[in-house]
Amino acid sequence: MARIPTIPETAIEEQFLRASGPGGQNVNKVETAVQLRVHLDRAGLPDALRERLVRLAGRKVTQEGVLVIEAGRHRSQDRNRTDARERLQALLAKAAEPPPPPRRATKPTRASRERRLEGKARRSGVKRMRTERPGPE
């Protein structure tokens, strides 16, 4: 298992905004949602890891190279903040996993080819028997 890198606080910006969803009237006046912005240039990540992170994040990464994570599921600012950081850690953990080795092409064995052809012959025989009409007796 690969080690999950830590991102320095200088590369992370937090912005609070009004959240939609649960909260009643409170939702209209308190900024509980969190927008976490991670500047990937300042994060000091290895190139391979950064590439995988950008591919995994998809549209969450802007053209300027900023990863944006929005969290507004919870009613409190603190829980949303924790949620956003956990989602960032999960994304980093997934990107830190090394990619699987490429698949090596293999040929079917001679026995498996013969079994396949035998099955095809048997099936065609069954179908042939269905279409053949008995001759006049």
KEKE-3310 file (N, C-alpha, C; in steps of 0.2 Angstrom, whole numbers, plus 5000, padded with zeros to 4 digits):
npx = (5004:5003:5010:5001:5002:5005:4997:5003:4997:4998:4995:4981:4965:4951:4934:4919:4902:4885:4874:4864:4849:4847:4843:4833:4827:4839:4848:4847:4854:4867:4883:4887:4892:4907:4920:4933:4949:4962:4978:4987:4999:5006:5006:5016:5017:5022:5025:5019:5009:5001:4996:4988:4979:4973:4967:4958:4950:4944:4932:4933:4945:4951:4956:4967:4974:4968:4961:4944:4934:4918:4908:4893:4884:4881:4873:4881:4895:4908:4907:4905:4917:4926:4921:4925:4939:4941:4936:4945:4957:4953:4953:4966:4972:4967:4973:4986:4988:4997:4996:4988:4997:5000:4989:4994:4994:4987:4987:4973:4973:4977:4968:4957:4953:4949:4939:4930:4927:4921:4910:4903:4901:4892:4881:4878:4874:4862:4854:4853:4846:4834:4829:4829:4818:4809:4810:4799:4790)
npy = (4994:5011:5026:5039:5055:5071:5087:5103:5117:5129:5127:5125:5132:5139:5142:5149:5146:5149:5135:5124:5114:5104:5113:5123:5139:5144:5141:5151:5162:5158:5154:5139:5129:5122:5127:5119:5123:5117:5121:5113:5115:5121:5111:5101:5088:5072:5070:5059:5055:5067:5067:5056:5060:5071:5065:5056:5066:5073:5084:5092:5098:5113:5123:5130:5122:5119:5110:5108:5106:5104:5104:5102:5095:5093:5102:5110:5121:5116:5102:5101:5106:5096:5085:5089:5089:5075:5070:5075:5068:5055:5055:5057:5046:5036:5040:5038:5024:5012:5010:4996:4982:4981:4971:4955:4948:4932:4916:4905:4888:4872:4862:4869:4876:4865:4859:4870:4870:4857:4858:4868:4860:4850:4858:4863:4851:4848:4858:4855:4843:4848:4855:4846:4836:4821:4808:4802:4787)
npz = (5000:4996:5002:5008:5003:5011:5010:5010:5021:5015:5002:5002:5001:5010:5008:5013:5010:5007:5010:5001:5004:5020:5035:5037:5041:5044:5034:5025:5030:5036:5032:5029:5020:5013:5002:4997:4990:4982:4977:4965:4960:4970:4979:4980:4975:4968:4951:4944:4953:4954:4941:4941:4951:4945:4934:4941:4948:4938:4932:4943:4944:4939:4925:4928:4937:4949:4962:4966:4980:4985:5000:5007:5014:5027:5042:5050:5049:5053:5052:5039:5034:5039:5032:5019:5019:5022:5011:5002:5007:5004:4990:4987:4993:4984:4972:4976:4975:4966:4948:4941:4934:4916:4906:4901:4885:4881:4873:4869:4875:4867:4870:4875:4863:4856:4864:4862:4849:4848:4855:4847:4836:4841:4844:4832:4826:4833:4830:4816:4816:4820:4809:4798:4789:4790:4778:4765:4769)
capx = (5000:5007:5010:4997:5006:5001:4997:5004:4991:4999:4992:4974:4961:4944:4930:4913:4896:4878:4873:4857:4848:4844:4845:4828:4828:4846:4852:4847:4858:4873:4887:4889:4895:4914:4923:4941:4953:4969:4982:4991:5006:5010:5005:5022:5015:5026:5021:5014:5003:4997:4993:4983:4974:4969:4962:4953:4946:4940:4930:4934:4951:4951:4961:4973:4977:4966:4956:4939:4930:4913:4905:4887:4879:4879:4871:4886:4901:4913:4906:4906:4924:4929:4919:4928:4945:4941:4935:4952:4961:4951:4955:4973:4973:4965:4978:4992:4988:5000:4991:4989:5002:4996:4987:4998:4989:4988:4983:4969:4976:4974:4963:4951:4951:4946:4932:4925:4925:4917:4903:4900:4899:4887:4876:4875:4870:4856:4850:4852:4841:4827:4827:4828:4812:4810:4808:4793:4791)
capy = (5000:5017:5031:5045:5062:5077:5093:5109:5121:5135:5125:5124:5138:5137:5147:5147:5149:5147:5129:5122:5108:5104:5119:5127:5146:5145:5140:5157:5167:5156:5151:5132:5125:5124:5125:5118:5124:5115:5123:5107:5118:5122:5105:5097:5081:5069:5071:5053:5055:5072:5065:5051:5064:5075:5060:5054:5071:5075:5091:5095:5102:5119:5124:5133:5117:5120:5105:5111:5101:5107:5100:5106:5090:5094:5108:5114:5122:5112:5095:5101:5107:5089:5081:5091:5087:5068:5068:5076:5062:5049:5056:5057:5039:5032:5042:5035:5017:5012:5007:4989:4981:4980:4964:4951:4944:4925:4912:4899:4882:4868:4858:4873:4877:4858:4859:4875:4867:4851:4861:4871:4855:4847:4862:4863:4845:4848:4863:4852:4838:4851:4857:4840:4833:4814:4807:4797:4780)
capz = (5000:4995:5007:5006:5004:5015:5006:5015:5022:5010:4995:5003:5003:5012:5007:5015:5006:5009:5007:4999:5008:5026:5039:5039:5039:5045:5028:5021:5033:5038:5027:5032:5015:5012:4996:4998:4984:4983:4972:4964:4959:4977:4984:4980:4973:4963:4944:4943:4958:4952:4935:4943:4954:4940:4930:4945:4950:4932:4931:4949:4943:4934:4920:4932:4941:4956:4964:4970:4983:4989:5005:5010:5016:5034:5044:5053:5045:5056:5050:5031:5034:5040:5026:5013:5020:5022:5004:4999:5009:5000:4983:4987:4994:4978:4968:4978:4974:4960:4943:4940:4928:4910:4905:4896:4881:4881:4868:4871:4875:4861:4873:4875:4857:4854:4867:4859:4842:4849:4857:4841:4831:4844:4844:4825:4825:4836:4825:4810:4817:4820:4802:4794:4789:4789:4771:4764:4771)
cpx = (5004:5005:5006:5001:5002:5002:4998:4998:4992:4996:4984:4971:4954:4940:4923:4907:4890:4876:4865:4856:4846:4847:4839:4829:4836:4850:4852:4852:4865:4877:4890:4893:4902:4916:4931:4944:4960:4973:4987:4998:5010:5010:5012:5021:5020:5022:5017:5008:4999:4993:4987:4977:4970:4964:4957:4948:4941:4938:4931:4940:4950:4957:4968:4976:4974:4960:4951:4935:4924:4909:4899:4882:4877:4877:4876:4893:4907:4913:4907:4914:4928:4928:4923:4936:4946:4940:4942:4957:4959:4953:4962:4975:4972:4970:4985:4993:4992:4995:4993:4994:4997:4995:4992:4993:4991:4984:4979:4973:4973:4968:4956:4949:4947:4939:4927:4922:4920:4910:4899:4897:4892:4881:4873:4872:4863:4851:4848:4846:4834:4825:4826:4822:4813:4807:4802:4794:4787)
cpy = (5006:5022:5037:5051:5067:5083:5099:5114:5127:5133:5125:5131:5136:5143:5145:5150:5146:5140:5128:5116:5109:5110:5124:5134:5148:5145:5146:5162:5165:5152:5144:5128:5127:5122:5125:5118:5122:5116:5117:5109:5118:5116:5101:5090:5078:5069:5065:5053:5061:5071:5061:5055:5068:5071:5058:5060:5074:5082:5095:5099:5107:5119:5127:5128:5117:5115:5108:5106:5105:5102:5104:5101:5091:5101:5113:5115:5118:5105:5095:5102:5100:5085:5083:5088:5079:5066:5069:5070:5056:5049:5055:5049:5035:5034:5039:5028:5017:5008:5000:4988:4980:4972:4961:4947:4937:4922:4906:4893:4877:4864:4863:4875:4871:4858:4864:4872:4861:4853:4864:4865:4851:4851:4863:4857:4845:4853:4859:4847:4842:4853:4851:4837:4825:4813:4803:4790:4776)
cpz = (5000:5001:5005:5008:5008:5010:5011:5015:5017:5003:4996:5005:5005:5011:5009:5012:5009:5006:5005:5004:5015:5030:5040:5037:5040:5039:5024:5024:5035:5033:5030:5027:5014:5005:4997:4991:4985:4976:4971:4963:4965:4981:4984:4979:4968:4956:4943:4947:4956:4946:4936:4946:4950:4936:4934:4947:4944:4932:4937:4949:4937:4930:4923:4936:4948:4957:4968:4973:4987:4993:5008:5013:5023:5036:5047:5049:5047:5052:5042:5030:5034:5035:5020:5014:5020:5014:5000:5000:5005:4993:4983:4988:4988:4973:4969:4977:4967:4955:4942:4934:4922:4909:4899:4891:4881:4875:4872:4870:4869:4864:4873:4868:4854:4857:4864:4853:4843:4851:4852:4837:4834:4843:4837:4823:4827:4832:4819:4810:4817:4813:4797:4794:4787:4782:4771:4766:4768)
residu = (MET:ALA:ARG:ILE:PRO:THR:ILE:PRO:GLU:THR:ALA:ILE:GLU:GLU:GLN:PHE:LEU:ARG:ALA:SER:GLY:PRO:GLY:GLY:GLN:ASN:VAL:ASN:LYS:VAL:GLU:THR:ALA:VAL:GLN:LEU:ARG:VAL:HIS:LEU:ASP:ARG:ALA:GLY:LEU:PRO:ASP:ALA:LEU:ARG:GLU:ARG:LEU:VAL:ARG:LEU:ALA:GLY:ARG:LYS:VAL:THR:GLN:GLU:GLY:VAL:LEU:VAL:ILE:GLU:ALA:GLY:ARG:HIS:ARG:SER:GLN:ASP:ARG:ASN:ARG:THR:ASP:ALA:ARG:GLU:ARG:LEU:GLN:ALA:LEU:LEU:ALA:LYS:ALA:ALA:GLU:PRO:PRO:PRO:PRO:PRO:ARG:ARG:ALA:THR:LYS:PRO:THR:ARG:ALA:SER:ARG:GLU:ARG:ARG:LEU:GLU:GLY:LYS:ALA:ARG:ARG:SER:GLY:VAL:LYS:ARG:MET:ARG:THR:GLU:ARG:PRO:GLY:PRO:GLU)
# end
